Amino acid sequence: YEALMAFFPEFFIDAIGSPLLGMLFGFAAALVFKAVDLRKKKFRMLELSLYLMLMYVPFIIAESIHLSGIVTIFFAGLSVRRYVTPNVSRVTEKAGATIFQLVAFLAETCIFLELGLSIFGFSGSFQWDFIFYSLATALVARGAAIYPLAFIHNYAVAKEVAKYNAELARSRSQMITEGIVENKNTV
């Protein structure tokens, strides 16, 4: 009971503090980039450096004050994308996007290599029946979630496509009719 009572305040501090810290960094960055015009060619490296640092400094600060760094940089990224990106040059925007994609790709590759290679260091026995039933349950649950939603989506899209095709057919017949009338008038 005491552990549960200690969990809730910590959870709410994390759930409220981390997004607030991320949004605070995003808004502060927006003010800096709006007030200081770094879009000139001689400031491009400084602009790119600040733009990249704004995504990693909130993580370090959040972790140092025992908040969730991942949630903090998620909300910092949302607010930076919305409020800072319009105030940076196109070159910085493209270079930043490329660097973020590169870092994300490298991190993802390292994580999957770590997970994939960790199976060789596993000492113990596998419970093959549990693995099989887990996989079968996951596939059935996924099918139960995906197929009804796909049916509803396709039904809604089919109505829109039918309406679009009807409008397209009407406009084509109208163009053909107008073309015939114009040809008669010219003869």
Sequence and secondary structure as in RCSB ss.txt:
>XXXX:A:sequence
YEALMAFFPEFFIDAIGSPLLGMLFGFAAALVFKAVDLRKKKFRMLELSLYLMLMYVPFIIAESIHLSGIVTIFF
AGLSVRRYVTPNVSRVTEKAGATIFQLVAFLAETCIFLELGLSIFGFSGSFQWDFIFYSLATALVARGAAIYPLA
FIHNYAVAKEVAKYNAELARSRSQMITEGIVENKNTV
>XXXX:A:secstr
 HHHHHHHHHHHHHHHHHHHHHHHHHHHHHHHHHHS   SGGGHHHHHHHHHHHHHHHHHHHHHTTS HHHHHHH
HHHHHHHHTGGGS HHHHHHHHHHHHHHHHHHHHHHHHHHHHGGGG  S   HHHHHHHHHHHHHHHHHHHHHHH
HHHHHHHHHHHHHHHHHHHHHHHHHHHHHHHHHHHH 
